[in-house]
Amino acid sequence: MKKILIIEDEPAISRVLKLYLEKEKYQVFQEFNGDEAVQKFASLDPDLVLLDIMLPNKDGWSILEDIRQKSSCPVIMLSALGQIDNKLKGLKNGADDYITKPFIAEEVIERVRAVLRRSAHEFMDNEDIRYFGNLKVDFKSHRIFHQGLELTFIPRDLSLIIFFAKHPNQTFTREQLIDNVWGIDFEGSDRAVDLAIKRIRNILKNWASSEGTIKTIRGLGYQFCVKGK
């Protein structure tokens, strides 16, 4: 049974989400205080977090940063802050989705399902492992290593780079990447692709450019450009 942690200081909202999630057979835990939520996350190790931004003692931005420093656990942000800048900030800092209040509980459930599907999805291939210079991609375990050290990506970014590794030296438009990685039900902007690429490039900054890179093809999209493939 998947464990979901709701971090929301409005009891009525938290209670409704809990009821709907439990109806879908998720195991649900609640926290209403920012500091206590960080401790709860560490002890619980949930499969997904629903995270409000405006919280007492420690806000959602700080909690998201704490989570991303130690975990790739999927995070969906819930907030009354509906401005596009806030949404982009959430996605840029590692949130997997951003839902604006007020929302319909059924929509949240569908978003939860979609994010959990993406985080659990494994692309199939005849080869379990591929090497791109010092970069090792293990498709079976869904893990990536550089010079023997495992790299940590948030789930969606991990799915994106694995998709790229399955299709080296092929150019994909933003729309194609969204369809193949985010899913056709994704309702956000294709700007999410650019933010994901930026995060991945930052993690791969020590990967030698002579071995490969994620290349921007002007006017077309992106390419996982590698040597000898």
C-alpha positions in Angstrom: 0.0 0.0 0.0 1.4 3.4 -1.1 2.1 5.8 1.8 1.1 9.5 1.2 2.0 12.3 3.5 -0.3 15.4 3.5 1.4 18.5 4.8 -1.5 21.0 5.1 -2.4 23.4 7.9 -6.1 23.7 7.1 -7.8 20.8 8.9 -10.8 20.8 6.6 -8.7 20.5 3.4 -6.5 17.9 4.9 -9.4 15.9 6.1 -11.1 15.8 2.7 -7.9 14.8 1.0 -7.4 12.0 3.5 -10.9 10.6 3.0 -10.6 10.6 -0.8 -7.1 9.1 -0.8 -8.1 6.4 1.7 -11.0 5.5 -0.5 -8.5 4.8 -3.2 -6.6 2.5 -0.8 -3.7 4.7 -0.1 -2.2 4.8 3.4 -2.5 8.5 4.5 -0.6 10.4 7.1 -1.2 14.1 8.1 1.0 16.9 9.4 -0.1 20.5 10.0 3.2 22.1 11.1 6.2 22.7 9.0 8.9 21.7 11.5 7.0 18.5 12.5 6.4 17.7 8.8 10.2 17.5 8.1 10.6 15.1 11.0 7.6 13.0 9.9 8.9 12.8 6.4 12.3 11.4 7.6 10.7 8.8 9.8 7.9 7.8 7.4 9.7 7.6 4.0 6.5 8.2 2.1 5.8 7.3 -1.6 4.4 10.8 -2.3 3.9 14.1 -0.5 1.1 16.6 -0.9 2.7 19.9 0.3 1.0 23.2 1.1 3.2 26.3 0.8 1.8 28.6 3.6 2.6 26.6 6.8 3.4 27.6 10.4 7.1 27.5 11.5 8.5 26.3 8.2 7.0 27.1 4.7 6.5 24.7 1.9 9.4 26.1 -0.2 11.8 25.2 2.7 10.3 21.8 3.1 10.6 21.1 -0.6 14.3 22.1 -0.4 14.9 19.8 2.6 13.2 16.9 0.8 15.1 17.3 -2.4 18.4 17.3 -0.5 17.8 13.8 0.7 15.2 12.2 -1.5 13.6 11.8 -4.9 10.2 11.2 -3.4 7.5 12.7 -5.6 6.0 16.0 -4.3 2.8 17.7 -5.4 2.5 21.3 -4.2 -1.0 22.6 -3.1 -1.3 26.4 -2.9 -3.5 29.4 -3.1 -0.6 31.1 -4.8 -1.7 30.6 -8.4 0.6 33.0 -10.2 2.7 31.5 -12.9 5.9 32.6 -11.2 5.0 30.5 -8.2 4.2 27.5 -10.3 7.5 27.8 -12.2 9.3 28.2 -8.9 7.8 25.0 -7.6 8.7 23.0 -10.7 12.2 24.5 -10.9 12.9 23.6 -7.3 11.9 20.0 -7.9 8.1 19.7 -7.4 6.5 17.0 -9.7 3.2 18.9 -10.0 1.6 22.1 -8.7 -2.2 22.4 -8.0 -3.8 25.7 -7.3 -6.5 26.1 -4.6 -9.4 25.9 -4.7 -9.3 22.5 -6.3 -11.6 19.5 -6.8 -10.6 16.5 -4.7 -11.1 14.1 -7.7 -8.6 16.1 -9.7 -6.0 15.8 -6.9 -6.5 12.0 -6.9 -5.9 11.8 -10.7 -2.8 13.9 -10.4 -1.6 11.7 -7.6 -2.2 8.6 -9.8 -0.3 10.2 -12.7 2.7 11.2 -10.6 3.0 7.8 -9.0 2.7 6.1 -12.4 5.5 8.2 -13.8 7.8 7.6 -10.8 7.2 3.8 -11.0 7.4 3.5 -14.8 10.4 1.7 -16.2 11.2 1.8 -19.9 11.7 -1.6 -21.4 14.8 -2.4 -23.5 16.8 -5.4 -24.7 19.8 -4.1 -22.8 19.8 -3.7 -19.1 22.8 -1.4 -18.9 24.4 1.1 -21.3 27.6 3.1 -20.9 28.1 6.5 -22.3 31.8 7.1 -21.4 31.8 7.3 -17.6 28.1 7.6 -17.4 26.3 4.3 -16.7 22.6 3.9 -17.2 21.0 0.9 -15.6 17.5 0.5 -17.2 16.5 -2.5 -15.0 17.0 -0.8 -11.7 16.3 2.7 -13.0 19.5 4.1 -11.7 22.3 6.3 -13.1 26.0 6.4 -12.1 28.9 8.6 -13.0 32.4 7.3 -12.3 30.8 4.7 -10.0 28.8 7.2 -7.9 25.0 7.1 -8.1 23.4 10.3 -9.2 20.1 11.4 -7.6 17.3 12.8 -9.8 13.7 13.7 -9.0 11.4 11.0 -10.5 10.3 12.9 -13.6 13.8 14.0 -14.4 15.0 10.5 -14.0 12.4 9.3 -16.4 13.4 12.0 -18.9 17.1 11.1 -18.9 16.4 7.4 -19.2 14.1 8.1 -22.1 17.0 10.1 -23.7 19.4 7.2 -23.0 17.0 4.8 -24.8 17.1 7.1 -27.9 20.7 8.5 -28.2 21.3 11.1 -30.9 17.6 11.5 -31.7 16.0 14.9 -31.6 12.7 15.3 -29.8 10.5 18.4 -29.7 9.2 19.6 -26.3 5.8 18.2 -27.3 7.2 14.8 -28.0 9.0 14.7 -24.7 5.9 15.7 -22.8 3.9 13.0 -24.5 6.5 10.3 -23.8 7.6 11.3 -20.3 5.1 13.6 -18.7 2.1 11.8 -20.3 -0.6 13.1 -22.6 -2.7 14.1 -19.6 -0.1 16.7 -18.6 -1.8 20.1 -18.5 1.2 22.3 -17.8 3.4 24.4 -20.0 6.2 22.9 -22.2 8.4 25.2 -20.1 8.5 22.2 -17.7 10.8 20.5 -20.3 13.3 23.4 -20.2 13.3 23.4 -16.4 13.9 19.6 -16.3 16.7 19.8 -18.8 18.4 22.6 -16.8 18.2 20.5 -13.6 19.6 17.4 -15.4 22.5 19.4 -17.0 23.4 20.7 -13.5 23.6 17.2 -12.1 25.6 16.0 -15.2 28.0 19.0 -15.0 31.0 16.7 -14.3 30.2 14.4 -17.2 32.8 15.1 -19.9 31.4 16.9 -22.9 33.7 14.7 -25.1 31.5 11.7 -24.0 28.1 13.3 -24.4 25.7 16.1 -23.6 22.1 17.1 -23.8 22.2 19.4 -26.8 19.7 22.1 -27.6 18.7 21.9 -31.3 17.6 25.4 -32.1 14.0 25.5 -33.5 13.5 21.8 -33.0 14.1 20.6 -29.4 16.6 18.5 -27.6 19.0 15.7 -28.3 20.9 13.3 -26.0 24.1 13.6 -28.1 26.7 10.9 -27.4 29.8 9.7 -29.1 30.0 6.4 -30.9 26.3 5.5 -30.6 
